[in-house]
Amino acid sequence: MNSRRNLIKIIKARKKQDYKYILHHADILLSKCFERLEELKQYDVVSGIADFKDCAFTVECDHLLKESE
């Protein structure tokens, strides 16, 4: 799924604290997992990943920030 070269790039981004790059690649990885689990008909896990992505990458769960303060 991910090559050694991609892993090295992610590690370098972490060391540089390039969180935008890391978040982008985390989203790509989640999408690949999502696609594979759909092929395997693991719909409960697919639903969990979809909910997580909705909260993490949209404003849908921003209310959690207010609750944590």
N, C-alpha and C positions, 0 to 999 in steps of 0.2 A: 504494500500500500504506500508506504513512505520509504524513500531511499535513504541511504546513509548520508548522501549529500544534503537532502532536505533536513534531516535531523541536525546536521552540523550547522546549517543556516539558522535553525530555530534556537539552538544553543547559543550561537553568537548573538542573536537578537535578544535573548534573555540577558546575556551579560551586558549588552548595551542598553538594557531596559527599554527596548523597542516593542512596547506592548501592543501597538497597532498591528505590527507584523505578526506577532504571536497570536493575537485574537483572530486575525484573518485566516491563519493556518489552522487554528482550532476549529473555526467554522467549516473549513474545507474537510477536515477530518471527520467532524460530526456528520456532514453531508454524505461522505463515503460510507460511514457506518450505517446511517439511515437507509441508504440505497441497498446495502447488502442485507440488512435485517428485513427489509421489505421483501426481497427475493426469497428469504427463508420463512416468510409469513410469520414473523415475530412481531405481530401488531401491537402487543402491549408495550414492548420495549420501544418500538417506533413511536408510539404515542408519547412515551416519556421523553424521548429525545426531542420530539417536535415541541412539547411544552417547554422544555428547557431552552431550546433555541428561541422560541417566542419571547420568553422572559429575558434572556441574556442579550438578544440582538434587537429588541424593539422596546418601546416605552411601556409595554403592557404591564410590567411588574415594577415600575419605578416607585410605586407606593411603598414598596419594601424598604427603600432608602429612608423614607420619613419615619417608618416604624422602628428602624434600627438606631435612630438618634436619641 
